[in-house]
Amino acid sequence: MSYRSALSATKTRGAEAGLTACVTMDRAEMERKLEDLHPASFAWALACCSRQRADAEDVLQETYLKILEGKARFGGRASLKTWLFAVIRTTAAAHRRMRWWRDLRFVAHDSASVADGGESAEHLMVRAERTSALVRAVSGLARRQREIIELVFNHEMTIEQAAEVAGVTVGTARVHYHRAKQRLLEELKREDMR
């Protein structure tokens, strides 16, 4: 999913009225900055949506729509990336609640798979096994631990920024970060012994 395709979809839903998306930026500047942050935003949306690509695309589109319609406003109290990731996180949480309710009513959903290419079969298999072990270990973490680890390692945020995105205190974020690292090390050691 590209930023342009998400933006064009939001325009068809009436986003032109949301020119006050940001207190300190005009719409064109906000769109440019959102486009610059799109790859990291999509990766964070994937993390918030349990790696379900279709869900992440929906969440990111809803996030852009909220911003461009002025329902989510950047106040400048944090960096734009930190604020954007917090909006993505809250949008994903709302999306999860909707999904849970729909699933409860037996509505089926699809998931997409990502294919890798260009490497030897043996190298791909070893990498797939390692990646699979890491994904299993990360998915076994408590939700807050998983969020903090994702933000710090995958999105190069400080623990302070991750705390703000996750909506917890810095001390709480440090505890989640430390416990998550310990748990991941334990799980990966167990995987190596198998």
Secondary structure, DSSP 8 states (H G I E B T S, - for coil): --HHHHHHHHHTTTGGG-TTSBSSS-HHHHHHHHHHHHHHHHHHHHHHTTT-HHHHHHHHHHHHHHHHHTSS-B-SSS-HHHHHHHHHHHHHHHHHHHHHHHHHTT-----------SS-HHHHHHHHHHHHHHHHHHHTS-HHHHHHHIIIIIS---HHHHHHHHTS-HHHHHHHHHHHHHHHHHHHHHHHH-
